[in-house]
Amino acid sequence: MEMGVFKNAVDTMPDSVQTVFFGGMGEPLINRDILAMVGYAASKGVRVSMLTNGTLLTRGMSADLLDMGLDMLWVSIDSFEEGEYESIRKNGSFELVRRNIESFNSERFGRRDSVDRPNGTPPAQLGLAFVAMKSNVRQLGKLRQFADENEVSHINISNVSPTDGFSQSETLYSRTLALDLPTKGLWGSRITLPAMDDNLEGVADGVSALLGAGFEETCAEGGMEERRQWHCRFVNDGMAFVRHDGEVSPCMALLHSGVTYLGDKKRIVRRHSFGNAGKQRLSDIWDGEEYAAFRKRVLDFEFSPCVRCGGCDLRDENQADCFDNDKPTCGACLWSEGILSCP
């Protein structure tokens, strides 16, 4: 994203905005202007969060991010064993990311005695984002241990979003999707755990290890409740996504066009934009008639139940459904089923 596009989006965002989040299908720390962007967003008095894979999170970068006013750093990490990590993250290094997290912690806790820090708390929080698959679900117990060792305040666990045949074979939720019943999932303010097929090898052991001793303390502000179905967290929580070129989408799923899978069937999700924040006022796009009407449609969630339907050709794309909804349609969205989750 060019700095001009970013500034126009931030300068014209609705007054109700509370958080500016850097992330969404890409690595923010690659952007040459990322530090200036963090500082500019923080200068508006909003909370600033970021999701990174941790590879470029050097000690110097950590110090600069904190200097610029970063409030929350999420690190995406899908295994705590070097070999498995590298098989998931091609050309990645678990040891490098681990050391970078240690450096970030050294920086943030080294500033805990600065003015305006209540009770010696650090100036920024650290969260972990974990994508659960058949190959790594047993790592959930180690996730808990790693979080404790690194004073992680938030954990977000998601199922994998399948984009090819291999990732589809790694999913943990085919049985869950077939059930037309609410299932129990964890939706706390500290940790998010999606629904999974508990009959699959490794799932019960991994989840049990994660939710072991000390769980109640970790989730003091959270709790257990029924997994929401036909519920879009993006729309319900008032989010909007501004793509690198300024195009404004209502959710992660519609940010880019791409291939996904519903069961074993390939599906095309086509991106959708309601305006361009590099050329228009973001508040005007948000208040636009078309965007407002779409948000209402999602809140009511009057879409075809494509996830559980026997299947027609309409669910092969998100352009129409059998309830006569025009594009984009959301009845086959895995986020709305509580299967996928973002920080």
Disulfide bonds with the S-S distance in Angstrom:
none
